[in-house]
Amino acid sequence: MDVIFKIISNDPEFFLWAFGVINVFWGIFLYFNKKRHQRELINLKQSLDLDLERRKKVFEMKTAQYEDYFKNMDAMHNRHQNDYQEIVLPIINEFNDAYQRACVRNDSQAATEATIIFQEKIGKLTYDGFEEVQIIRSQTNTLRLTASDQVALYLDELQVLYDQLFQTSTKMVSDLVKVTVHGDHALAEENQNKLNELGEITKDISLKLREQMRCDLKAI
C-alpha cells in the first residue's frame, strides 16, 4: 500500500488525469451498456407482445373453427333425427300402397312404375346425404391444417365413421324394396343393428374429440 502511495505521490497529476480518463470511459461504458439493455428490454417486450397477440389470434381462430364444426354436426344430427318418421316412412307407405294396388290388379307395369318412383325418391335422399358427407370432409380438412396431432387423429377417425354411416344408411334405404315387398325383416334388423353400432362408436369418438379440443385450446 505504501509503495502504491509513493508512486502516486511522485506524479499525482498524471494519475489524476489517468483516473479521470478511466472514469470517463467507465461512464461511457455504463451509458452505452444501459442503452443496450434498454433496447434489449424493448425488443423483448415487443417480442412478447407479438407472441401474446399471435397466441390470442390463434386461440380465437381455433375456438371459432371448433365451435363451427360442432354446431354443424349438431345441426346435421338435429335435422335427421326424425327423418325416418317424417321422410322415409311416408315414402315407404306411398310405395307399399301403390305396389299392393298394382299387385291386386295384376298390373306389372304399375308395380314397376311404383318401384321406379320409390327408388328415385330414395336416391334423392342418398344424394343429399352424400352432399353433407362432402361438407363434413371439407370442414375436417380445414381443421386439420391447424389442429394438434391428437385432434387431427380424432377428426380422421370421425371422418371414416361418417363415411361408414353414409354407406350403411345407403344400403339400408336401397334394401327397403326387399324389406317392403318380401318382408325381409332379418335384413332390416341387420342394417339397423349395424347403424346403431356405428352410431355409438361415433358418439364416443365425438366426445373424445370435444375434450381433446379443449386441451388443445388450453395449450395455446
Residue frames as a rotation matrix with the C-alpha (Angstrom) as fourth column:
MET 1
0.572 0.820 0.000 0.00
0.820 -0.572 0.000 0.00
0.000 0.000 -1.000 0.00
ASP 2
0.452 -0.508 -0.733 2.89
0.146 -0.769 0.622 2.38
-0.880 -0.389 -0.273 0.90
VAL 3
-0.599 -0.703 0.383 4.56
0.457 0.093 0.885 1.59
-0.657 0.705 0.266 -2.42
ILE 4
-0.105 0.664 0.740 1.41
0.975 -0.076 0.207 2.48
0.194 0.744 -0.640 -4.38
PHE 5
0.793 0.413 -0.448 1.01
0.538 -0.820 0.196 5.73
-0.286 -0.396 -0.873 -2.38
LYS 6
0.032 -0.895 -0.445 4.68
0.176 -0.433 0.884 6.65
-0.984 -0.106 0.144 -3.05
ILE 7
-0.617 -0.233 0.752 4.27
0.740 0.156 0.655 6.04
-0.269 0.960 0.076 -6.80
ILE 8
0.334 0.839 0.429 1.17
0.899 -0.421 0.124 8.20
0.285 0.344 -0.895 -6.96
SER 9
0.702 -0.093 -0.707 2.87
0.390 -0.780 0.490 10.92
-0.596 -0.619 -0.511 -4.83
ASN 10
-0.360 -0.932 0.030 5.75
0.488 -0.161 0.858 11.17
-0.795 0.324 0.513 -7.29
ASP 11
-0.996 0.070 0.063 3.41
0.022 -0.471 0.882 12.18
0.091 0.879 0.468 -10.15
PRO 12
-0.542 0.837 -0.072 -0.06
0.343 0.143 -0.928 12.99
-0.767 -0.528 -0.364 -8.79
GLU 13
-0.188 0.503 -0.844 -1.13
-0.692 -0.677 -0.249 14.99
-0.697 0.537 0.475 -11.83
PHE 14
-0.716 -0.136 -0.685 -0.60
-0.638 0.527 0.562 12.08
0.284 0.839 -0.464 -14.18
PHE 15
-0.913 0.357 -0.195 -2.56
0.399 0.879 -0.260 9.68
0.078 -0.316 -0.946 -12.02
LEU 16
-0.408 0.800 -0.439 -5.30
0.012 -0.476 -0.879 12.24
-0.913 -0.364 0.185 -11.56
TRP 17
-0.289 0.232 -0.929 -5.54
-0.916 -0.348 0.198 12.55
-0.277 0.908 0.313 -15.34
ALA 18
-0.872 -0.113 -0.477 -5.45
-0.292 0.901 0.320 8.75
0.394 0.419 -0.818 -15.73
PHE 19
-0.770 0.631 -0.096 -8.25
0.470 0.459 -0.754 8.26
-0.432 -0.625 -0.650 -13.19
GLY 20
-0.260 0.678 -0.688 -10.24
-0.438 -0.718 -0.541 10.95
-0.861 0.160 0.483 -14.93
VAL 21
-0.491 0.003 -0.871 -9.85
-0.858 0.171 0.484 9.22
0.150 0.985 -0.082 -18.30
ILE 22
-0.960 0.118 -0.254 -10.79
0.146 0.984 -0.097 5.89
0.239 -0.130 -0.962 -16.75
ASN 23
-0.571 0.785 -0.240 -13.87
0.247 -0.115 -0.962 7.42
-0.783 -0.608 -0.129 -15.16
VAL 24
-0.249 0.447 -0.859 -14.88
-0.812 -0.579 -0.066 8.94
-0.527 0.682 0.507 -18.50
PHE 25
-0.657 -0.055 -0.752 -14.52
-0.580 0.674 0.458 5.61
0.481 0.737 -0.475 -20.28
TRP 26
-0.928 0.331 -0.171 -16.34
0.367 0.732 -0.574 3.85
-0.064 -0.595 -0.801 -17.46
GLY 27
-0.387 0.808 -0.444 -19.16
-0.180 -0.539 -0.823 6.39
-0.904 -0.239 0.354 -17.69
ILE 28
-0.315 0.210 -0.926 -19.33
-0.947 -0.134 0.292 5.91
-0.063 0.968 0.242 -21.46
PHE 29
-0.889 -0.075 -0.451 -19.39
-0.148 0.981 0.129 2.13
0.433 0.181 -0.883 -20.99
LEU 30
-0.764 0.632 -0.132 -22.17
0.368 0.259 -0.893 2.37
-0.530 -0.731 -0.430 -18.42
TYR 31
-0.299 0.663 -0.687 -24.17
-0.590 -0.694 -0.413 4.72
-0.750 0.282 0.598 -20.67
PHE 32
-0.340 0.122 -0.932 -23.98
-0.898 0.253 0.361 2.50
0.280 0.960 0.023 -23.76
ASN 33
-0.957 -0.004 -0.289 -24.45
0.074 0.964 -0.257 -0.64
0.279 -0.267 -0.922 -21.70
LYS 34
-0.595 0.787 -0.165 -27.61
0.063 -0.159 -0.985 0.88
-0.801 -0.596 0.045 -20.22
LYS 35
-0.154 0.511 -0.846 -28.81
-0.890 -0.444 -0.106 1.84
-0.430 0.736 0.523 -23.70
ARG 36
-0.690 -0.160 -0.706 -28.12
-0.534 0.770 0.348 -1.69
0.488 0.618 -0.617 -24.95
HIS 37
-0.925 0.361 -0.121 -30.10
0.349 0.678 -0.647 -3.20
-0.151 -0.641 -0.753 -22.07
GLN 38
-0.360 0.826 -0.434 -32.93
-0.319 -0.546 -0.775 -0.77
-0.877 -0.141 0.460 -22.72
ARG 39
-0.272 0.209 -0.939 -33.01
-0.961 -0.008 0.277 -1.78
0.051 0.978 0.203 -26.39
GLU 40
-0.876 -0.102 -0.471 -32.96
-0.126 0.992 0.019 -5.44
0.465 0.076 -0.882 -25.42
LEU 41
-0.768 0.632 -0.099 -35.80
0.253 0.158 -0.954 -4.90
-0.588 -0.758 -0.282 -22.96
ILE 42
-0.187 0.693 -0.696 -37.80
-0.716 -0.581 -0.387 -3.03
-0.673 0.426 0.605 -25.59
ASN 43
-0.453 -0.059 -0.890 -37.16
-0.796 0.477 0.373 -5.78
0.402 0.877 -0.263 -28.15
LEU 44
-0.975 0.080 -0.205 -38.08
0.163 0.891 -0.424 -8.44
0.149 -0.447 -0.882 -25.60
LYS 45
-0.520 0.830 -0.202 -41.30
-0.053 -0.268 -0.962 -6.62
-0.852 -0.490 0.183 -24.70
GLN 46
-0.131 0.453 -0.882 -42.20
-0.946 -0.324 -0.026 -6.21
-0.297 0.831 0.470 -28.36
SER 47
-0.713 -0.211 -0.669 -41.44
-0.466 0.855 0.228 -9.89
0.524 0.474 -0.708 -28.97
LEU 48
-0.914 0.398 -0.081 -43.60
0.314 0.566 -0.762 -10.92
-0.257 -0.722 -0.643 -26.01
ASP 49
-0.309 0.829 -0.466 -46.39
-0.429 -0.559 -0.710 -8.61
-0.849 -0.020 0.528 -27.12
LEU 50
-0.264 0.148 -0.953 -46.27
-0.954 0.104 0.280 -10.07
0.141 0.983 0.114 -30.63
ASP 51
-0.902 -0.114 -0.416 -46.26
-0.084 0.992 -0.090 -13.60
0.423 -0.047 -0.905 -29.24
LEU 52
-0.728 0.681 -0.078 -49.24
0.187 0.089 -0.978 -12.83
-0.659 -0.727 -0.192 -26.99
GLU 53
-0.143 0.670 -0.728 -51.08
-0.771 -0.537 -0.343 -11.26
-0.621 0.512 0.594 -29.91
ARG 54
-0.522 -0.120 -0.845 -50.28
-0.729 0.577 0.368 -14.26
0.443 0.808 -0.388 -32.10
ARG 55
-0.973 0.151 -0.175 -51.47
0.219 0.843 -0.491 -16.66
0.074 -0.516 -0.854 -29.40
LYS 56
-0.488 0.835 -0.253 -54.64
-0.173 -0.377 -0.910 -14.62
-0.856 -0.400 0.328 -28.96
LYS 57
-0.117 0.426 -0.897 -55.39
-0.973 -0.232 0.017 -14.72
-0.201 0.875 0.441 -32.68
VAL 58
-0.735 -0.198 -0.649 -54.65
-0.385 0.909 0.158 -18.46
0.559 0.366 -0.744 -32.89
PHE 59
-0.908 0.419 -0.025 -56.88
0.227 0.441 -0.869 -19.08
-0.353 -0.794 -0.495 -29.88
GLU 60
-0.232 0.862 -0.450 -59.74
-0.492 -0.503 -0.710 -17.05
-0.839 0.057 0.541 -31.35
MET 61
-0.266 0.083 -0.961 -59.36
-0.949 0.154 0.276 -18.71
0.171 0.985 0.038 -34.76
LYS 62
-0.879 -0.131 -0.459 -59.28
-0.104 0.991 -0.084 -22.24
0.466 -0.026 -0.884 -33.35
THR 63
-0.766 0.642 -0.013 -62.16
0.083 0.079 -0.993 -21.57
-0.637 -0.762 -0.114 -30.97
ALA 64
-0.099 0.739 -0.666 -64.30
-0.805 -0.453 -0.383 -20.30
-0.585 0.498 0.640 -33.85
GLN 65
-0.404 -0.124 -0.907 -63.36
-0.784 0.557 0.273 -23.27
0.471 0.821 -0.322 -36.04
TYR 66
-0.976 -0.008 -0.218 -64.05
0.098 0.878 -0.469 -25.84
0.195 -0.479 -0.856 -33.33
GLU 67
-0.547 0.829 -0.120 -67.36
-0.129 -0.225 -0.966 -24.22
-0.827 -0.513 0.230 -32.37
ASP 68
-0.095 0.488 -0.868 -68.41
-0.960 -0.277 -0.050 -24.05
-0.265 0.828 0.495 -36.02
TYR 69
-0.730 -0.254 -0.635 -67.53
-0.471 0.860 0.197 -27.72
0.496 0.442 -0.747 -36.54
PHE 70
-0.918 0.363 -0.158 -69.70
0.377 0.677 -0.632 -28.95
-0.122 -0.640 -0.758 -33.67
LYS 71
-0.369 0.821 -0.436 -72.51
-0.437 -0.567 -0.698 -26.54
-0.820 -0.067 0.568 -34.48
ASN 72
-0.248 0.218 -0.944 -72.65
-0.955 0.109 0.276 -28.05
0.163 0.970 0.181 -37.96
MET 73
-0.870 -0.112 -0.480 -72.53
-0.079 0.993 -0.089 -31.58
0.487 -0.040 -0.873 -36.56
ASP 74
-0.789 0.603 -0.117 -75.28
0.226 0.107 -0.968 -30.86
-0.571 -0.791 -0.220 -34.03
ALA 75
-0.241 0.711 -0.661 -77.41
-0.751 -0.568 -0.337 -29.14
-0.615 0.415 0.671 -36.67
MET 76
-0.487 -0.001 -0.873 -77.00
-0.731 0.547 0.407 -32.12
0.477 0.837 -0.267 -39.00
HIS 77
-0.946 0.129 -0.298 -77.98
0.255 0.864 -0.435 -34.58
0.201 -0.487 -0.850 -36.28
ASN 78
-0.595 0.761 -0.259 -80.99
-0.041 -0.350 -0.936 -32.47
-0.802 -0.547 0.239 -35.32
ARG 79
-0.309 0.467 -0.829 -82.12
-0.928 -0.337 0.156 -32.28
-0.206 0.818 0.538 -38.94
HIS 80
-0.331 0.055 -0.942 -82.05
-0.623 0.737 0.262 -36.03
0.709 0.673 -0.210 -39.37
GLN 81
-0.930 -0.090 0.357 -83.11
-0.347 0.539 -0.767 -37.42
-0.124 -0.837 -0.533 -36.00
ASN 82
-0.146 0.949 0.280 -86.76
-0.221 0.245 -0.944 -37.65
-0.964 -0.200 0.174 -37.20
ASP 83
-0.549 -0.146 -0.823 -86.00
-0.811 -0.147 0.567 -38.44
-0.204 0.978 -0.038 -40.84
TYR 84
-0.989 0.147 -0.024 -87.37
0.136 0.955 0.263 -41.98
0.062 0.257 -0.964 -40.67
GLN 85
-0.382 0.903 -0.195 -90.75
0.666 0.123 -0.735 -40.95
-0.640 -0.411 -0.649 -39.27
GLU 86
0.163 0.482 -0.861 -91.13
-0.060 -0.866 -0.496 -37.74
-0.985 0.133 -0.113 -41.27
ILE 87
-0.023 -0.275 -0.961 -89.47
-0.926 -0.356 0.123 -38.57
-0.376 0.893 -0.246 -44.61
VAL 88
-0.850 -0.445 -0.281 -88.59
-0.522 0.779 0.347 -42.22
0.064 0.442 -0.895 -45.12
LEU 89
-0.735 0.590 0.334 -91.74
0.258 0.699 -0.667 -43.82
-0.627 -0.404 -0.666 -43.66
PRO 90
0.218 0.845 -0.488 -94.15
-0.335 -0.405 -0.851 -41.77
-0.917 0.349 0.194 -45.83
ILE 91
-0.172 -0.349 -0.921 -92.14
-0.984 0.014 0.179 -42.77
-0.049 0.937 -0.346 -48.92
ILE 92
-0.979 -0.188 0.075 -92.31
-0.192 0.981 -0.037 -46.42
-0.067 -0.051 -0.996 -47.88
ASN 93
-0.397 0.904 0.160 -96.06
0.193 0.253 -0.948 -46.23
-0.897 -0.345 -0.275 -47.22
GLU 94
0.221 0.442 -0.869 -96.67
-0.722 -0.525 -0.451 -44.49
-0.655 0.728 0.203 -50.55
PHE 95
-0.515 -0.508 -0.691 -94.68
-0.839 0.463 0.286 -47.16
0.175 0.727 -0.664 -52.38
ASN 96
-0.947 0.137 0.292 -96.30
0.006 0.912 -0.410 -50.01
-0.322 -0.387 -0.864 -50.48
ASP 97
-0.064 0.992 -0.106 -99.82
-0.097 -0.112 -0.989 -48.76
-0.993 -0.053 0.103 -51.25
ALA 98
0.243 0.119 -0.963 -99.07
-0.913 -0.308 -0.269 -48.24
-0.328 0.944 0.033 -54.94
TYR 99
-0.704 -0.592 -0.391 -97.28
-0.687 0.708 0.165 -51.57
0.179 0.385 -0.905 -55.24
GLN 100
-0.791 0.456 0.408 -100.03
0.093 0.748 -0.657 -53.53
-0.605 -0.482 -0.634 -53.46
ARG 101
0.210 0.893 -0.399 -102.74
-0.388 -0.299 -0.872 -51.94
-0.898 0.338 0.283 -55.63
ALA 102
-0.025 -0.305 -0.952 -100.75
-1.000 0.025 0.018 -52.89
0.019 0.952 -0.305 -58.72
CYS 103
-0.934 -0.356 0.032 -100.39
-0.357 0.931 -0.080 -56.47
-0.001 -0.086 -0.996 -57.46
VAL 104
-0.384 0.877 0.289 -104.14
-0.002 0.312 -0.950 -56.73
-0.923 -0.365 -0.118 -56.76
ARG 105
0.541 0.579 -0.610 -104.84
-0.557 -0.297 -0.776 -55.63
-0.630 0.759 0.162 -60.34
ASN 106
0.388 -0.527 0.756 -102.02
0.568 0.783 0.253 -57.86
-0.725 0.331 0.603 -61.58
ASP 107
0.985 -0.048 0.163 -100.62
0.086 -0.687 -0.722 -54.75
0.146 0.725 -0.673 -63.25
SER 108
0.408 -0.907 -0.108 -96.89
0.883 0.361 0.300 -55.36
-0.233 -0.218 0.948 -63.62
GLN 109
-0.104 -0.427 0.898 -96.32
0.654 -0.709 -0.262 -52.02
0.749 0.560 0.354 -65.34
ALA 110
0.605 0.397 0.690 -97.86
-0.223 -0.748 0.625 -50.10
0.764 -0.533 -0.364 -62.42
ALA 111
0.929 -0.316 -0.194 -95.79
0.321 0.423 0.847 -52.16
-0.186 -0.849 0.495 -59.98
THR 112
0.080 -0.943 0.322 -92.65
0.991 0.040 -0.131 -51.30
0.111 0.329 0.938 -61.94
GLU 113
0.048 0.005 0.999 -93.56
0.278 -0.961 -0.008 -47.61
0.959 0.278 -0.047 -62.03
ALA 114
0.922 0.315 0.225 -94.18
-0.139 -0.273 0.952 -47.60
0.362 -0.909 -0.208 -58.27
THR 115
0.645 -0.746 -0.165 -90.77
0.698 0.488 0.524 -49.18
-0.311 -0.453 0.836 -57.73
ILE 116
-0.097 -0.688 0.719 -89.04
0.862 -0.419 -0.284 -46.65
0.497 0.592 0.634 -60.02
ILE 117
0.394 0.319 0.862 -90.68
-0.060 -0.927 0.370 -43.68
0.917 -0.197 -0.347 -58.26
PHE 118
0.996 -0.027 -0.084 -89.69
0.088 0.195 0.977 -45.15
-0.010 -0.980 0.197 -54.89
GLN 119
0.331 -0.942 0.055 -86.07
0.922 0.336 0.191 -45.62
-0.198 -0.013 0.980 -55.96
GLU 120
-0.013 -0.295 0.955 -85.93
0.563 -0.792 -0.237 -42.06
0.826 0.535 0.176 -57.35
LYS 121
0.704 0.355 0.616 -87.12
-0.261 -0.677 0.688 -40.57
0.661 -0.645 -0.383 -54.06
ILE 122
0.894 -0.440 -0.087 -84.73
0.304 0.452 0.839 -42.74
-0.330 -0.776 0.538 -52.07
GLY 123
0.165 -0.855 0.491 -81.95
0.963 0.032 -0.267 -41.79
0.213 0.517 0.829 -54.50
LYS 124
0.320 0.029 0.947 -82.64
0.088 -0.996 0.001 -38.10
0.943 0.083 -0.321 -53.77
LEU 125
0.967 0.036 0.251 -82.21
-0.246 -0.107 0.963 -38.79
0.061 -0.994 -0.095 -50.03
THR 126
0.610 -0.784 0.109 -78.96
0.719 0.607 0.340 -40.62
-0.333 -0.129 0.934 -50.73
TYR 127
0.109 -0.557 0.823 -77.64
0.736 -0.512 -0.444 -37.74
0.669 0.654 0.354 -52.84
ASP 128
0.627 0.178 0.759 -78.48
-0.268 -0.865 0.424 -35.22
0.732 -0.469 -0.494 -50.11
GLY 129
0.954 -0.292 0.067 -76.66
0.054 0.390 0.919 -37.42
-0.295 -0.873 0.388 -47.59
PHE 130
0.339 -0.862 0.377 -73.61
0.941 0.304 -0.151 -37.58
0.016 0.406 0.914 -49.87
GLU 131
0.282 -0.180 0.942 -73.57
0.267 -0.929 -0.257 -33.77
0.921 0.324 -0.214 -50.11
GLU 132
0.868 0.079 0.491 -73.50
-0.419 -0.416 0.807 -33.50
0.268 -0.906 -0.328 -46.32
VAL 133
0.758 -0.646 0.085 -70.67
0.511 0.670 0.539 -36.02
-0.405 -0.365 0.838 -46.06
GLN 134
0.178 -0.691 0.701 -68.69
0.847 -0.256 -0.467 -33.91
0.502 0.676 0.539 -48.52
ILE 135
0.536 0.075 0.841 -69.29
-0.204 -0.955 0.215 -30.79
0.819 -0.287 -0.497 -46.40
ILE 136
0.961 -0.194 0.199 -68.03
-0.148 0.252 0.956 -32.66
-0.236 -0.948 0.213 -43.33
ARG 137
0.498 -0.817 0.291 -64.94
0.853 0.523 0.010 -33.81
-0.160 0.243 0.957 -45.23
SER 138
0.222 -0.389 0.894 -64.17
0.477 -0.756 -0.447 -30.26
0.850 0.526 0.018 -46.40
GLN 139
0.711 0.093 0.697 -64.52
-0.470 -0.675 0.569 -28.86
0.523 -0.732 -0.436 -42.88
THR 140
0.910 -0.404 0.095 -62.40
0.215 0.655 0.724 -31.67
-0.354 -0.638 0.683 -41.46
ASN 141
0.316 -0.820 0.477 -59.61
0.909 0.116 -0.401 -30.92
0.273 0.560 0.782 -43.94
THR 142
0.335 -0.137 0.932 -59.69
-0.009 -0.990 -0.143 -27.25
0.942 0.039 -0.333 -42.94
LEU 143
0.897 0.068 0.437 -59.47
-0.428 -0.119 0.896 -28.06
0.113 -0.991 -0.077 -39.24
ARG 144
0.802 -0.596 0.025 -56.54
0.577 0.785 0.225 -30.44
-0.154 -0.166 0.974 -39.74
LEU 145
0.414 -0.671 0.616 -54.35
0.392 -0.479 -0.785 -27.58
0.822 0.566 0.065 -41.02
THR 146
-0.141 -0.439 0.887 -54.02
-0.543 -0.715 -0.440 -26.05
0.828 -0.543 -0.138 -37.54
ALA 147
0.815 0.543 0.203 -55.16
-0.468 0.411 0.782 -28.85
0.342 -0.732 0.589 -35.22
SER 148
-0.046 -0.791 0.610 -52.89
-0.922 0.269 0.279 -30.74
-0.385 -0.549 -0.742 -32.85
ASP 149
-0.752 -0.331 -0.570 -51.86
-0.566 0.767 0.301 -34.27
0.338 0.549 -0.764 -33.80
GLN 150
-0.900 0.425 0.092 -54.38
0.273 0.716 -0.642 -35.84
-0.339 -0.553 -0.761 -31.40
VAL 151
-0.092 0.883 -0.461 -57.24
-0.317 -0.465 -0.827 -33.64
-0.944 0.070 0.323 -32.60
ALA 152
-0.204 -0.064 -0.977 -56.32
-0.977 -0.042 0.207 -34.48
-0.054 0.997 -0.054 -36.21
LEU 153
-0.972 -0.189 -0.143 -56.35
-0.192 0.981 0.006 -38.19
0.139 0.033 -0.990 -35.32
TYR 154
-0.554 0.831 0.052 -59.87
0.313 0.265 -0.912 -37.99
-0.772 -0.489 -0.407 -33.88
LEU 155
0.009 0.534 -0.846 -61.03
-0.680 -0.617 -0.397 -35.94
-0.734 0.578 0.357 -36.86
ASP 156
-0.574 -0.304 -0.760 -59.74
-0.788 0.456 0.413 -38.63
0.220 0.837 -0.502 -39.21
GLU 157
-0.970 0.237 0.059 -61.46
0.197 0.902 -0.385 -41.36
-0.145 -0.362 -0.921 -37.18
LEU 158
-0.242 0.933 -0.267 -64.74
0.022 -0.270 -0.963 -39.45
-0.970 -0.239 0.045 -37.25
GLN 159
-0.167 0.145 -0.975 -64.46
-0.919 -0.381 0.101 -38.91
-0.357 0.913 0.197 -40.99
VAL 160
-0.889 -0.188 -0.417 -64.09
-0.334 0.890 0.310 -42.67
0.313 0.415 -0.854 -41.52
LEU 161
-0.774 0.633 -0.005 -67.08
0.403 0.485 -0.776 -43.28
-0.489 -0.603 -0.631 -39.25
TYR 162
-0.094 0.751 -0.653 -69.23
-0.412 -0.626 -0.661 -40.74
-0.906 0.207 0.369 -41.10
ASP 163
-0.460 -0.133 -0.878 -68.32
-0.883 0.178 0.435 -42.43
0.099 0.975 -0.199 -44.38
GLN 164
-0.974 0.079 -0.213 -69.31
0.097 0.992 -0.075 -45.80
0.205 -0.094 -0.974 -42.93
LEU 165
-0.501 0.843 -0.199 -72.56
0.189 -0.117 -0.975 -44.35
-0.845 -0.526 -0.101 -41.57
PHE 166
-0.120 0.430 -0.895 -73.36
-0.828 -0.541 -0.148 -42.98
-0.548 0.723 0.421 -45.00
GLN 167
-0.698 -0.210 -0.685 -72.59
-0.615 0.665 0.423 -46.29
0.367 0.717 -0.593 -46.69
THR 168
-0.924 0.375 -0.078 -74.69
0.358 0.774 -0.522 -48.22
-0.136 -0.510 -0.850 -44.16
SER 169
-0.294 0.845 -0.447 -77.57
-0.131 -0.499 -0.857 -45.75
-0.947 -0.194 0.258 -44.48
THR 170
-0.298 0.114 -0.948 -77.37
-0.940 -0.209 0.270 -46.01
-0.167 0.971 0.169 -48.27
LYS 171
-0.898 -0.049 -0.437 -77.51
-0.156 0.965 0.211 -49.81
0.411 0.257 -0.875 -48.09
MET 172
-0.776 0.626 -0.077 -80.37
0.287 0.241 -0.927 -49.58
-0.561 -0.742 -0.366 -45.61
VAL 173
-0.072 0.788 -0.612 -82.54
-0.498 -0.560 -0.662 -47.48
-0.864 0.257 0.433 -47.92
SER 174
-0.403 -0.110 -0.909 -81.58
-0.903 0.209 0.375 -49.46
0.148 0.972 -0.183 -51.01
ASP 175
-0.969 0.034 -0.245 -82.71
0.068 0.989 -0.134 -52.64
0.237 -0.146 -0.960 -49.23
LEU 176
-0.646 0.761 0.063 -86.11
-0.461 -0.323 -0.827 -51.12
-0.609 -0.563 0.559 -48.43
VAL 177
-0.079 0.617 -0.783 -87.65
-0.962 0.160 0.223 -52.62
0.262 0.771 0.581 -51.57
LYS 178
-0.507 -0.178 -0.843 -86.65
-0.097 0.984 -0.149 -56.13
0.856 0.006 -0.516 -50.44
VAL 179
-0.988 0.109 -0.110 -87.81
0.121 0.100 -0.988 -55.42
-0.096 -0.989 -0.112 -46.91
THR 180
-0.488 0.849 -0.203 -91.13
-0.693 -0.518 -0.502 -53.95
-0.531 -0.104 0.841 -48.04
VAL 181
0.032 0.518 -0.855 -92.01
-0.939 0.308 0.151 -56.32
0.341 0.798 0.496 -50.88
HIS 182
-0.052 -0.147 -0.988 -90.61
-0.137 0.981 -0.139 -59.55
0.989 0.128 -0.071 -49.48
GLY 183
0.835 0.417 0.360 -90.94
-0.372 -0.056 0.927 -58.81
0.407 -0.907 0.108 -45.78
ASP 184
0.263 -0.836 -0.482 -87.23
0.512 0.544 -0.665 -59.47
0.818 -0.072 0.571 -45.20
HIS 185
0.907 0.192 0.375 -87.20
-0.185 -0.618 0.764 -58.28
0.378 -0.762 -0.525 -41.59
ALA 186
0.669 -0.732 -0.126 -83.92
0.629 0.469 0.620 -60.06
-0.395 -0.494 0.775 -40.85
LEU 187
-0.097 -0.686 0.721 -82.19
0.912 -0.352 -0.212 -57.83
0.399 0.637 0.659 -43.41
ALA 188
0.422 0.341 0.840 -83.83
0.056 -0.935 0.351 -54.73
0.905 -0.101 -0.413 -41.92
GLU 189
0.999 -0.043 -0.023 -82.70
0.024 0.020 1.000 -55.73
-0.043 -0.999 0.021 -38.43
GLU 190
0.337 -0.934 0.116 -79.16
0.917 0.354 0.183 -56.44
-0.212 0.045 0.976 -39.61
ASN 191
-0.092 -0.336 0.937 -78.91
0.632 -0.747 -0.206 -53.00
0.770 0.573 0.281 -41.22
GLN 192
0.672 0.434 0.600 -80.38
-0.146 -0.717 0.682 -51.26
0.726 -0.546 -0.418 -38.17
ASN 193
0.893 -0.386 -0.232 -78.02
0.379 0.368 0.849 -53.04
-0.242 -0.846 0.475 -35.78
LYS 194
0.001 -0.927 0.375 -75.02
0.995 -0.036 -0.091 -52.03
0.098 0.373 0.923 -37.89
LEU 195
0.066 0.105 0.992 -76.25
0.289 -0.954 0.082 -48.43
0.955 0.282 -0.093 -37.97
ASN 196
0.928 0.326 0.182 -76.76
-0.091 -0.275 0.957 -48.41
0.362 -0.904 -0.226 -34.18
GLU 197
0.603 -0.771 -0.204 -73.28
0.748 0.458 0.480 -49.83
-0.276 -0.443 0.853 -33.60
LEU 198
-0.239 -0.693 0.680 -71.63
0.855 -0.482 -0.191 -47.19
0.460 0.536 0.708 -35.77
GLY 199
0.395 0.489 0.778 -73.72
0.083 -0.862 0.500 -44.50
0.915 -0.133 -0.381 -34.09
GLU 200
0.980 -0.046 -0.194 -72.46
0.197 0.059 0.979 -45.47
-0.033 -0.997 0.067 -30.62
ILE 201
0.158 -0.986 0.057 -68.83
0.959 0.167 0.229 -45.53
-0.235 0.019 0.972 -31.77
THR 202
-0.142 -0.145 0.979 -69.28
0.617 -0.786 -0.027 -42.14
0.774 0.601 0.201 -33.45
LYS 203
0.780 0.499 0.376 -70.77
0.003 -0.605 0.796 -40.67
0.625 -0.620 -0.473 -30.28
ASP 204
0.781 -0.534 -0.322 -67.81
0.525 0.284 0.802 -41.93
-0.337 -0.796 0.502 -28.22
ILE 205
-0.187 -0.889 0.419 -65.16
0.982 -0.168 0.081 -40.55
-0.002 0.427 0.904 -30.61
SER 206
0.154 0.330 0.931 -67.06
0.416 -0.877 0.242 -37.26
0.896 0.350 -0.272 -30.83
LEU 207
0.980 0.200 -0.024 -66.92
0.091 -0.330 0.939 -36.85
0.180 -0.922 -0.342 -27.03
LYS 208
0.381 -0.917 -0.119 -63.19
0.773 0.245 0.585 -37.61
-0.507 -0.315 0.802 -27.05
LEU 209
-0.188 -0.412 0.892 -62.69
0.868 -0.494 -0.045 -35.05
0.459 0.765 0.451 -29.81
ARG 210
0.650 0.499 0.573 -64.51
0.172 -0.832 0.528 -32.36
0.740 -0.244 -0.627 -27.83
GLU 211
0.925 -0.311 -0.220 -62.31
0.224 -0.024 0.974 -33.00
-0.308 -0.950 0.048 -24.79
GLN 212
0.063 -0.959 0.278 -59.12
0.927 0.160 0.340 -33.02
-0.370 0.236 0.898 -26.86
MET 213
0.093 0.048 0.995 -60.13
0.642 -0.767 -0.023 -29.74
0.761 0.640 -0.102 -28.49
ARG 214
0.959 0.239 0.154 -60.47
0.026 -0.612 0.790 -28.20
0.283 -0.754 -0.593 -25.02
CYS 215
0.569 -0.816 -0.101 -56.95
0.498 0.244 0.832 -29.40
-0.655 -0.524 0.545 -24.19
ASP 216
-0.030 -0.551 0.834 -55.71
0.990 -0.130 -0.049 -28.05
0.135 0.825 0.549 -27.50
LEU 217
0.482 0.308 0.820 -57.08
0.304 -0.937 0.173 -24.59
0.822 0.166 -0.545 -26.69
LYS 218
0.990 -0.121 -0.079 -55.66
0.048 -0.244 0.969 -24.60
-0.136 -0.962 -0.236 -23.17
ALA 219
0.347 -0.926 0.150 -52.19
0.773 0.372 0.514 -25.37
-0.532 -0.063 0.844 -24.54
ILE 220
0.424 -0.170 0.890 -52.10
0.699 -0.563 -0.440 -22.23
0.576 0.809 -0.120 -26.72
